[in-house]
Amino acid sequence: MDEVWRKLSGILKDREPASQPSREEMEPLPPKKKMALLLMVSQSESEPTVQRQNLRQARAHTKTMLANALHRSP
């Protein structure tokens, strides 16, 4: 599971400007939240409908994270 999380973190880091710290450096996810995200992803692999819903939720969450990061930057 840590490997999946590292891949997701790497993808997000590639999308952020180099001058800004990564989200993990700013506020690391609590272990329970991290596990919930990983479980959501693993469940979606076998359920196409759930997978689409999770993808929409993940995209919305990513947009919110990026908007918050841009709002916080000087």
Phi and psi in degrees as GROMACS dihedral restraints (atoms count N, CA, C in turn):
[ dihedral_restraints ]
;  ai    aj    ak    al  type     phi  dphi    fc
    3     4     5     6     1   -63.6    20    10
    4     5     6     7     1   -33.3    20    10
    6     7     8     9     1   -63.3    20    10
    7     8     9    10     1   -42.8    20    10
    9    10    11    12     1   -62.6    20    10
   10    11    12    13     1   -44.3    20    10
   12    13    14    15     1   -63.0    20    10
   13    14    15    16     1   -40.2    20    10
   15    16    17    18     1   -62.7    20    10
   16    17    18    19     1   -41.2    20    10
   18    19    20    21     1   -63.0    20    10
   19    20    21    22     1   -45.3    20    10
   21    22    23    24     1   -62.4    20    10
   22    23    24    25     1   -42.0    20    10
   24    25    26    27     1   -63.2    20    10
   25    26    27    28     1   -40.7    20    10
   27    28    29    30     1   -62.8    20    10
   28    29    30    31     1   -40.3    20    10
   30    31    32    33     1   -63.7    20    10
   31    32    33    34     1   -44.7    20    10
   33    34    35    36     1   -65.7    20    10
   34    35    36    37     1   -38.2    20    10
   36    37    38    39     1   -64.2    20    10
   37    38    39    40     1   -36.5    20    10
   39    40    41    42     1   -64.9    20    10
   40    41    42    43     1   -27.9    20    10
   42    43    44    45     1   -85.4    20    10
   43    44    45    46     1   -18.7    20    10
   45    46    47    48     1   -87.0    20    10
   46    47    48    49     1   147.1    20    10
   48    49    50    51     1   -60.5    20    10
   49    50    51    52     1   145.5    20    10
   51    52    53    54     1   -63.9    20    10
   52    53    54    55     1   -27.4    20    10
   54    55    56    57     1   -75.2    20    10
   55    56    57    58     1   -16.0    20    10
   57    58    59    60     1   -96.6    20    10
   58    59    60    61     1   143.9    20    10
   60    61    62    63     1   -69.2    20    10
   61    62    63    64     1   153.4    20    10
   63    64    65    66     1   -68.6    20    10
   64    65    66    67     1   163.6    20    10
   66    67    68    69     1   -61.3    20    10
   67    68    69    70     1   -38.3    20    10
   69    70    71    72     1   -62.3    20    10
   70    71    72    73     1   -36.7    20    10
   72    73    74    75     1   -69.9    20    10
   73    74    75    76     1   -34.8    20    10
   75    76    77    78     1   -75.4    20    10
   76    77    78    79     1   -50.1    20    10
   78    79    80    81     1  -152.8    20    10
   79    80    81    82     1    96.6    20    10
   81    82    83    84     1   -63.0    20    10
   82    83    84    85     1   147.0    20    10
   84    85    86    87     1   -71.8    20    10
   85    86    87    88     1   137.7    20    10
   87    88    89    90     1   -63.9    20    10
   88    89    90    91     1   149.5    20    10
   90    91    92    93     1   -53.7    20    10
   91    92    93    94     1   -39.2    20    10
   93    94    95    96     1   -63.9    20    10
   94    95    96    97     1   -40.9    20    10
   96    97    98    99     1   -67.5    20    10
   97    98    99   100     1   -40.7    20    10
   99   100   101   102     1   -61.1    20    10
  100   101   102   103     1   -45.0    20    10
  102   103   104   105     1   -65.1    20    10
  103   104   105   106     1   -39.1    20    10
  105   106   107   108     1   -62.4    20    10
  106   107   108   109     1   -41.5    20    10
  108   109   110   111     1   -64.0    20    10
  109   110   111   112     1   -42.7    20    10
  111   112   113   114     1   -66.7    20    10
  112   113   114   115     1   -39.2    20    10
  114   115   116   117     1   -65.3    20    10
  115   116   117   118     1   -38.6    20    10
  117   118   119   120     1   -61.5    20    10
  118   119   120   121     1   -42.0    20    10
  120   121   122   123     1   -66.8    20    10
  121   122   123   124     1   -45.1    20    10
  123   124   125   126     1   -66.7    20    10
  124   125   126   127     1   -35.6    20    10
  126   127   128   129     1   -67.8    20    10
  127   128   129   130     1   -34.3    20    10
  129   130   131   132     1   -70.7    20    10
  130   131   132   133     1   -20.6    20    10
  132   133   134   135     1   -62.0    20    10
  133   134   135   136     1   -31.0    20    10
  135   136   137   138     1  -101.0    20    10
  136   137   138   139     1    -4.0    20    10
  138   139   140   141     1  -128.5    20    10
  139   140   141   142     1    99.8    20    10
  141   142   143   144     1   -57.4    20    10
  142   143   144   145     1   -40.2    20    10
  144   145   146   147     1   -65.0    20    10
  145   146   147   148     1   -45.8    20    10
  147   148   149   150     1   -63.6    20    10
  148   149   150   151     1   -37.5    20    10
  150   151   152   153     1   -60.3    20    10
  151   152   153   154     1   -44.6    20    10
  153   154   155   156     1   -64.1    20    10
  154   155   156   157     1   -41.6    20    10
  156   157   158   159     1   -64.1    20    10
  157   158   159   160     1   -43.3    20    10
  159   160   161   162     1   -65.1    20    10
  160   161   162   163     1   -37.0    20    10
  162   163   164   165     1   -63.8    20    10
  163   164   165   166     1   -43.3    20    10
  165   166   167   168     1   -61.6    20    10
  166   167   168   169     1   -43.7    20    10
  168   169   170   171     1   -64.4    20    10
  169   170   171   172     1   -41.8    20    10
  171   172   173   174     1   -64.8    20    10
  172   173   174   175     1   -40.4    20    10
  174   175   176   177     1   -64.1    20    10
  175   176   177   178     1   -44.3    20    10
  177   178   179   180     1   -62.5    20    10
  178   179   180   181     1   -41.7    20    10
  180   181   182   183     1   -64.8    20    10
  181   182   183   184     1   -41.6    20    10
  183   184   185   186     1   -63.1    20    10
  184   185   186   187     1   -43.1    20    10
  186   187   188   189     1   -60.9    20    10
  187   188   189   190     1   -42.2    20    10
  189   190   191   192     1   -63.9    20    10
  190   191   192   193     1   -44.5    20    10
  192   193   194   195     1   -60.5    20    10
  193   194   195   196     1   -45.6    20    10
  195   196   197   198     1   -65.7    20    10
  196   197   198   199     1   -41.2    20    10
  198   199   200   201     1   -62.7    20    10
  199   200   201   202     1   -42.2    20    10
  201   202   203   204     1   -65.0    20    10
  202   203   204   205     1   -40.5    20    10
  204   205   206   207     1   -64.8    20    10
  205   206   207   208     1   -41.4    20    10
  207   208   209   210     1   -67.9    20    10
  208   209   210   211     1   -36.1    20    10
  210   211   212   213     1   -67.2    20    10
  211   212   213   214     1   -35.5    20    10
  213   214   215   216     1   -78.5    20    10
  214   215   216   217     1   -22.3    20    10
  216   217   218   219     1   -71.4    20    10
  217   218   219   220     1   145.0    20    10
